[in-house]
Amino acid sequence: MMGSAHSDQVTSAAQPGANVFRAIGTANRGYGQQAQEEVRRLFETKVSFRWILPNETFMMEADAAFADGLERIKRNEPVFLRHLQPVNAEIDWDGDEAALLEGIRSVIRAAGDMRSGLRAAVQIRKGERVPESAVPGQLKPAIDRLLADEWGVEPVVREADRILSLFLEAGKAFVGWSRPEDNLSDWPGGAVRFRREEGQISRAKFKLLEAELAFGLDLAGYRSALDVGAAPGGWTSLLLERGLKVTAVDPAKLDPSLLRHPRLTYYGQRADEVSFAAGSFDLLVCDMSWSPHQMAKLVLGLADALQQGGTAIITVKLMHKKALQTIREVTGVLETAFSLQKAKQLFHNREELTLFLLKK
């Protein structure tokens, strides 16, 4: 076991119950200010911010009990805060692996929730000022060995019980030990990655896959879907793969590979030119490059085609960056027919966000 020669390099710590809330927040690039504003509104005390990556990743601190601050964010999850890394310790770090491991050991001991057989994922990120050459390639394996040898932890990549987060800056390392749900996403920095498949129609498919994860849905559990603005067919293709009957509407052409599918009905028309019997679908999806107001009116006009309690997943384009105002306007239009369950800017959204709604 490593000695305590480096213990004085752990300069600060914040455990649940401590009277300080300190964490690293990450948003989609360009939306960090919106995420900060959402966080600021959740706290009764002043929240300070420091940029780590401009308008994307930031340190946040507030005079609030750590557990209370975390609960505030989880209970009212911000739209634009993609990922949260609790900061349990700040370690002076100049590339010395032994010092870093000792600091991590201190954090885990203080947490007091270790047990043999626990599954833990080690996630390492770094700031722009830290060159790749400064991060030892053996760092993650060394941390995995530490967790396995001293506590009997099983190192994993996915489906972890705990996440050991490490964010490296010039001269500093910020360590977090948390449950995956406390990070808002169990992917490093909330960057959800999917493997592109041969013959995949478009990358838009990743947006619907991520929405399924983020909103706790099972697309295979639906029966019949209406895809509004479907071309070229990225979302339609995924729904067909999951076994649904799909009605796709778009004056633009669908990918030819979809047109002969036995469970596909295709209308080459504008969505405001078609109508369907009430309750025809239990899922409505819409990923259109229209203005938010036009899109909301169009979806509202098709609301009767969705059965009561049915699900709607729609993307909202943030054309003028007035993001929070845009959300209020769109949900205001839709609230007569839908109840908003969650709004989130997903990793694959870029200049948009995704709404999860249920039909009233």
C-alpha positions as CSV (number, residue, x, y, z in Angstrom):
1,M,0.0,0.0,0.0
2,M,1.2,3.5,-0.8
3,G,2.2,5.7,2.2
4,S,0.8,9.1,3.1
5,A,3.7,11.1,1.8
6,H,1.4,12.8,-0.7
7,S,-1.6,13.3,1.5
8,D,-0.8,17.0,2.0
9,Q,-1.4,17.5,-1.7
10,V,-5.1,16.9,-1.3
11,T,-6.0,20.5,-0.8
12,S,-9.8,20.4,-0.4
13,A,-12.6,17.9,-0.1
14,A,-16.4,17.9,-0.2
15,Q,-18.3,14.9,0.9
16,P,-22.1,14.6,1.2
17,G,-23.0,16.6,4.3
18,A,-20.2,19.1,3.9
19,N,-21.3,22.7,3.8
20,V,-20.0,23.3,0.3
21,F,-21.4,22.3,-3.0
22,R,-18.6,21.9,-5.6
23,A,-18.9,20.2,-9.0
24,I,-17.9,20.3,-12.6
25,G,-20.7,20.9,-15.1
26,T,-20.7,20.2,-18.8
27,A,-23.1,21.4,-21.5
28,N,-23.0,21.2,-25.3
29,R,-20.5,23.6,-26.7
30,G,-22.0,27.1,-26.9
31,Y,-24.6,26.4,-24.2
32,G,-22.6,26.6,-21.0
33,Q,-24.1,30.0,-20.1
34,Q,-27.6,28.6,-20.3
35,A,-26.6,25.7,-18.1
36,Q,-25.1,28.1,-15.6
37,E,-28.2,30.3,-15.5
38,E,-30.4,27.2,-14.8
39,V,-28.1,26.1,-12.0
40,R,-28.1,29.6,-10.5
41,R,-31.9,29.7,-10.3
42,L,-31.9,26.4,-8.3
43,F,-29.9,27.7,-5.4
44,E,-31.0,30.1,-2.7
45,T,-27.4,31.2,-2.1
46,K,-24.9,32.7,-4.6
47,V,-23.3,30.3,-7.0
48,S,-19.9,31.1,-8.5
49,F,-18.6,29.7,-11.8
50,R,-15.2,29.4,-13.4
51,W,-14.8,28.3,-17.0
52,I,-12.7,25.2,-17.7
53,L,-13.6,24.9,-21.4
54,P,-15.1,28.1,-22.7
55,N,-18.9,28.0,-22.8
56,E,-18.9,24.3,-22.3
57,T,-17.3,23.0,-19.1
58,F,-17.2,24.9,-15.8
59,M,-16.5,24.6,-12.1
60,M,-19.4,25.6,-9.9
61,E,-19.4,26.3,-6.1
62,A,-22.1,27.3,-3.7
63,D,-22.5,27.7,0.1
64,A,-24.9,24.8,0.4
65,A,-24.7,21.3,1.9
66,F,-23.3,19.0,-0.8
67,A,-26.1,16.5,-0.6
68,D,-28.7,19.3,-0.7
69,G,-27.2,21.0,-3.8
70,L,-27.0,17.7,-5.6
71,E,-30.7,17.0,-4.7
72,R,-31.7,20.4,-6.0
73,I,-30.2,19.7,-9.4
74,K,-31.5,16.1,-9.7
75,R,-35.0,17.1,-8.6
76,N,-35.2,19.9,-11.1
77,E,-32.8,18.7,-13.7
78,P,-31.5,21.5,-15.9
79,V,-32.2,21.3,-19.7
80,F,-28.7,22.4,-20.7
81,L,-26.6,20.7,-18.0
82,R,-25.5,17.5,-19.7
83,H,-23.2,16.1,-17.1
84,L,-22.3,16.8,-13.5
85,Q,-19.1,15.6,-11.8
86,P,-19.1,16.0,-8.0
87,V,-15.7,17.3,-6.8
88,N,-14.8,15.5,-3.6
89,A,-11.1,16.5,-3.7
90,E,-8.7,18.9,-5.5
91,I,-5.2,17.4,-5.7
92,D,-2.0,19.3,-6.6
93,W,-0.8,17.3,-9.5
94,D,2.3,17.7,-11.7
95,G,2.1,14.4,-13.4
96,D,3.1,12.3,-10.4
97,E,1.0,9.1,-10.6
98,A,1.7,8.1,-7.0
99,A,0.4,11.5,-5.7
100,L,-2.7,11.1,-7.7
101,L,-3.4,7.5,-6.5
102,E,-2.9,8.6,-2.9
103,G,-5.5,11.4,-3.4
104,I,-8.0,9.0,-5.0
105,R,-7.4,6.6,-2.1
106,S,-8.3,9.4,0.4
107,V,-11.5,10.2,-1.4
108,I,-12.7,6.6,-1.5
109,R,-11.9,6.1,2.2
110,A,-13.8,9.3,3.1
111,A,-16.8,8.2,1.1
112,G,-17.1,5.0,3.2
113,D,-19.3,3.1,0.9
114,M,-16.8,0.7,-0.6
115,R,-17.5,-3.0,-0.7
116,S,-16.1,-6.0,-2.4
117,G,-17.7,-6.9,-5.7
118,L,-18.8,-3.3,-6.4
119,R,-18.7,-2.4,-10.1
120,A,-16.8,0.9,-10.7
121,A,-16.1,2.8,-13.9
122,V,-13.0,5.1,-14.1
123,Q,-13.6,8.2,-16.3
124,I,-10.8,10.5,-17.1
125,R,-11.1,13.9,-18.8
126,K,-8.7,16.8,-19.2
127,G,-8.7,20.6,-19.9
128,E,-7.4,22.1,-23.1
129,R,-4.1,23.2,-21.4
130,V,-3.2,19.6,-20.6
131,P,-1.4,18.0,-23.5
132,E,-2.1,14.4,-24.3
133,S,1.6,13.6,-23.5
134,A,1.1,14.8,-19.9
135,V,-1.5,12.1,-19.2
136,P,0.2,8.8,-18.7
137,G,-1.3,6.0,-20.8
138,Q,-1.2,3.7,-17.8
139,L,-3.2,6.0,-15.6
140,K,-6.6,4.4,-15.9
141,P,-5.2,0.8,-15.6
142,A,-3.3,2.0,-12.5
143,I,-6.5,3.3,-10.9
144,D,-8.4,0.1,-11.9
145,R,-5.7,-1.9,-10.1
146,L,-5.9,0.3,-7.1
147,L,-9.7,-0.2,-6.8
148,A,-9.4,-4.0,-7.4
149,D,-6.4,-4.7,-5.2
150,E,-7.4,-2.7,-2.2
151,W,-11.2,-3.0,-2.2
152,G,-12.0,-5.9,-4.5
153,V,-13.8,-3.6,-6.9
154,E,-14.7,-4.9,-10.4
155,P,-13.6,-2.4,-13.1
156,V,-16.2,-1.9,-15.8
157,V,-17.0,0.6,-18.5
158,R,-20.8,0.5,-18.5
159,E,-23.5,-0.3,-15.9
160,A,-21.4,0.7,-13.0
161,D,-22.5,1.0,-9.3
162,R,-20.0,3.9,-8.8
163,I,-18.0,6.2,-11.0
164,L,-14.6,7.5,-10.2
165,S,-14.3,10.8,-12.2
166,L,-11.0,12.5,-12.8
167,F,-10.7,15.9,-14.4
168,L,-7.1,17.0,-15.1
169,E,-6.1,20.7,-15.4
170,A,-2.7,22.2,-15.4
171,G,-1.3,21.5,-12.0
172,K,-4.6,20.2,-10.6
173,A,-6.7,17.1,-10.6
174,F,-10.3,17.1,-9.5
175,V,-11.6,13.8,-8.1
176,G,-15.2,12.7,-7.8
177,W,-16.7,9.4,-6.4
178,S,-20.4,9.1,-7.1
179,R,-23.3,7.0,-8.1
180,P,-24.0,7.2,-11.9
181,E,-27.4,8.9,-11.3
182,D,-25.6,11.7,-9.4
183,N,-23.7,12.5,-12.6
184,L,-26.9,13.0,-14.7
185,S,-25.2,10.7,-17.2
186,D,-23.1,7.6,-16.8
187,W,-21.0,8.5,-20.0
188,P,-17.8,10.6,-19.5
189,G,-18.9,14.2,-19.7
190,G,-22.3,13.0,-20.8
191,A,-20.9,12.4,-24.3
192,V,-23.1,9.4,-25.4
193,R,-21.4,7.5,-28.1
194,F,-23.0,5.1,-30.6
195,R,-21.2,3.0,-33.3
196,R,-22.1,4.0,-36.8
197,E,-23.5,1.1,-38.7
198,E,-22.9,0.1,-42.3
199,G,-25.8,1.4,-44.4
200,Q,-27.0,3.8,-41.7
201,I,-29.2,6.4,-43.4
202,S,-28.2,9.4,-41.2
203,R,-26.6,10.4,-37.9
204,A,-30.0,11.7,-36.8
205,K,-30.7,8.1,-35.7
206,F,-28.3,8.7,-32.8
207,K,-30.6,11.5,-31.5
208,L,-33.5,9.1,-31.1
209,L,-31.3,6.4,-29.6
210,E,-30.0,8.9,-27.0
211,A,-33.5,10.2,-26.3
212,E,-34.6,6.6,-25.6
213,L,-31.8,6.3,-22.9
214,A,-32.3,9.8,-21.5
215,F,-36.0,9.5,-21.0
216,G,-36.1,5.9,-19.9
217,L,-38.1,4.7,-22.8
218,D,-38.3,1.4,-24.7
219,L,-39.1,2.1,-28.3
220,A,-39.9,-1.6,-28.9
221,G,-42.8,-1.3,-26.5
222,Y,-44.8,0.9,-28.8
223,R,-47.1,-0.4,-31.5
224,S,-47.6,2.3,-34.2
225,A,-45.6,5.5,-34.8
226,L,-46.1,8.7,-36.8
227,D,-42.9,10.2,-38.0
228,V,-43.4,13.8,-39.0
229,G,-40.8,15.3,-41.2
230,A,-39.3,11.9,-41.7
231,A,-36.9,12.3,-44.6
232,P,-34.4,10.9,-45.2
233,G,-35.5,8.3,-42.7
234,G,-33.1,8.0,-39.8
235,W,-35.7,7.9,-37.1
236,T,-38.1,5.8,-39.3
237,S,-35.4,3.2,-39.8
238,L,-34.8,2.8,-36.1
239,L,-38.5,2.5,-35.3
240,L,-38.9,-0.1,-38.0
241,E,-35.9,-2.0,-36.6
242,R,-37.7,-2.0,-33.2
243,G,-40.7,-3.7,-34.7
244,L,-43.1,-0.8,-35.0
245,K,-45.5,0.1,-37.8
246,V,-44.4,3.5,-39.0
247,T,-46.3,6.1,-40.9
248,A,-43.7,8.6,-42.3
249,V,-44.8,12.0,-43.6
250,D,-42.5,14.3,-45.6
251,P,-42.6,15.9,-49.1
252,A,-38.9,15.1,-49.4
253,K,-37.9,11.6,-50.4
254,L,-37.2,8.8,-48.0
255,D,-34.1,6.7,-48.5
256,P,-34.9,4.1,-51.2
257,S,-33.8,1.3,-48.8
258,L,-36.9,1.9,-46.7
259,L,-39.7,2.2,-49.3
260,R,-40.5,-1.4,-49.7
261,H,-40.6,-2.2,-46.0
262,P,-43.9,-4.0,-45.2
263,R,-44.5,-2.0,-42.0
264,L,-44.0,1.4,-43.6
265,T,-46.6,3.7,-44.9
266,Y,-45.2,6.8,-46.6
267,Y,-47.0,10.1,-47.4
268,G,-44.9,12.3,-49.7
269,Q,-46.8,15.4,-48.4
270,R,-46.6,18.2,-45.9
271,A,-47.8,17.2,-42.5
272,D,-50.5,19.8,-42.5
273,E,-51.9,18.3,-45.7
274,V,-52.7,14.9,-44.1
275,S,-55.1,13.7,-41.4
276,F,-55.5,10.5,-39.5
277,A,-58.2,8.9,-37.4
278,A,-58.2,9.8,-33.7
279,G,-55.9,7.6,-31.6
280,S,-54.2,5.9,-34.6
281,F,-50.8,6.0,-33.0
282,D,-49.2,5.5,-29.6
283,L,-46.0,7.3,-30.6
284,L,-45.3,10.6,-32.4
285,V,-41.8,11.7,-33.3
286,C,-40.7,14.9,-35.1
287,D,-37.3,16.0,-36.1
288,M,-37.8,18.9,-38.5
289,S,-35.6,21.8,-39.5
290,W,-38.5,24.3,-39.0
291,S,-38.8,27.3,-36.8
292,P,-39.9,26.2,-33.2
293,H,-43.2,28.0,-33.4
294,Q,-44.1,26.4,-36.8
295,M,-43.1,23.0,-35.6
296,A,-45.2,23.3,-32.4
297,K,-48.3,24.4,-34.4
298,L,-47.9,21.5,-36.8
299,V,-47.5,18.9,-34.0
300,L,-50.5,20.4,-32.2
301,G,-52.5,20.0,-35.4
302,L,-51.7,16.2,-35.4
303,A,-52.3,15.7,-31.6
304,D,-55.7,14.0,-32.1
305,A,-54.0,11.2,-34.1
306,L,-52.1,10.2,-30.9
307,Q,-53.9,8.2,-28.4
308,Q,-54.4,9.5,-24.8
309,G,-51.3,8.8,-22.8
310,G,-49.3,8.4,-26.0
311,T,-45.7,9.6,-26.2
312,A,-44.3,12.4,-28.3
313,I,-40.6,13.0,-28.9
314,I,-39.8,16.2,-30.7
315,T,-36.7,18.3,-31.4
316,V,-36.8,22.0,-31.1
317,K,-34.3,24.1,-33.2
318,L,-32.6,26.9,-31.3
319,M,-32.2,29.2,-34.2
320,H,-31.5,32.4,-32.3
321,K,-29.9,31.0,-29.1
322,K,-32.8,32.4,-26.9
323,A,-33.0,28.9,-25.6
324,L,-35.0,29.3,-22.3
325,Q,-37.5,31.6,-24.0
326,T,-37.9,29.2,-26.9
327,I,-38.7,26.4,-24.5
328,R,-41.4,28.4,-22.8
329,E,-42.9,29.4,-26.2
330,V,-43.0,25.9,-27.6
331,T,-44.4,24.3,-24.5
332,G,-47.0,27.1,-24.2
333,V,-48.3,26.2,-27.7
334,L,-48.3,22.4,-26.9
335,E,-49.7,22.5,-23.4
336,T,-53.3,22.3,-24.5
337,A,-52.8,18.8,-25.8
338,F,-49.6,17.6,-24.2
339,S,-47.9,17.5,-20.7
340,L,-44.2,18.0,-20.8
341,Q,-42.3,15.2,-19.0
342,K,-38.7,16.3,-19.6
343,A,-36.8,18.7,-21.8
344,K,-33.1,18.0,-22.4
345,Q,-30.4,19.1,-24.7
346,L,-28.8,15.8,-25.6
347,F,-25.2,15.2,-26.7
348,H,-26.3,14.6,-30.2
349,N,-28.7,17.6,-30.4
350,R,-26.1,20.3,-31.2
351,E,-28.1,23.4,-31.9
352,E,-31.4,22.0,-30.6
353,L,-33.0,20.2,-27.7
354,T,-35.4,17.3,-27.3
355,L,-38.8,17.3,-25.6
356,F,-40.5,14.2,-24.2
357,L,-44.3,14.7,-23.8
358,L,-47.4,12.7,-23.1
359,K,-50.8,13.2,-24.8
360,K,-53.4,14.5,-22.3
